[in-house]
Amino acid sequence: MSAAIDPVCGMEVQVSPDALTTMILLSDLPNAAQPGRHRGVSEGGGERFYFCGRGCLLDFQDEPARFLDAGFQPSGM
C-alpha cells in the first residue's frame, strides 16, 4: 500500500479505498502550477489529495488554494 501526505497537517496517510480524499481540478486553481507546492496523486486531469481526518479534509475544501500555495507549511499534528 502506498502513502500520501495530508496537505493540511503534513501527516502521512495510507492510500486506500476507504481513505478520506478530495479531487481538485488543476485548472480551477490559479496557483496549481507553482513549483514547490504540495502535490497530490495525479488522476484524470486533476489531483486527488488524502487526509488524516475529517477536520483536515474540511479545512482543505474551504481553502484549497491556501494549502496548495508553495509557501504554505503544514501545521504538523
N, C-alpha and C positions, 0 to 999 in steps of 0.2 A: 504494500500500500504506500502511496506517495504522500507527501506533506506539502502544505501551502502555508503562507504567513498571513495572519489576520492583519489587514492594513490599518486597523484602528489601534490595536494594542501591541502588535508585534509578536504575539504568541504563535507557536507552530500548531497547525491544525491538520488532522488527518483528512485526506481527500477520500470521501466515502459517499455512497448514495444517500445516507441519512444526515450528512453534514449540513449546517446552515450556510446557505450560499445566496448570492445575487449576481445577476448578469448586467454588465454595463456595456453599452454600445460605444465604442471609442469615438465615433463621430459626434456623440452627444455632449462631449466634454471638451472645452477649449484647451485644457492642459494635458490632454491624453498623450500627446507626442513628446512631452517634456523628457529629456534624458535624465536618468537617475531616479525617476519616480518608481513607486512600488508597482510591480506587475502582478496581474492575476494569471489565471490559466486561460490561454487563448482558446476561443471556441466560437466558430461560425461568425466571424466579423466583430466579435466583442471579446470581453474578458470576464471570466467567472471568478469571483472572489469568495473566499471561505472565511468563516468567523467562529471564534471560540464560544460565543454565546449570543443570546438574543439582543443584549444591550449594544454590543459592538455592531451587530447587523443593522439595528435601527439607527444608530448614530451615523453609520456609513450611508444608509439610504437617505437620510436627511441632508447630508452634505458630502456627496462623493468627491466633488472637486477639491474640497479641503484635504481629504485623506489621500488623494492621488497627486497632490502638489509635490514637486521634487524636494521642497524644503521642509515638508512635514516629517516630524519624528514621532513614531508610535510611543504611546504613553507607557507601555510595559505594565504588566499586571503582577 
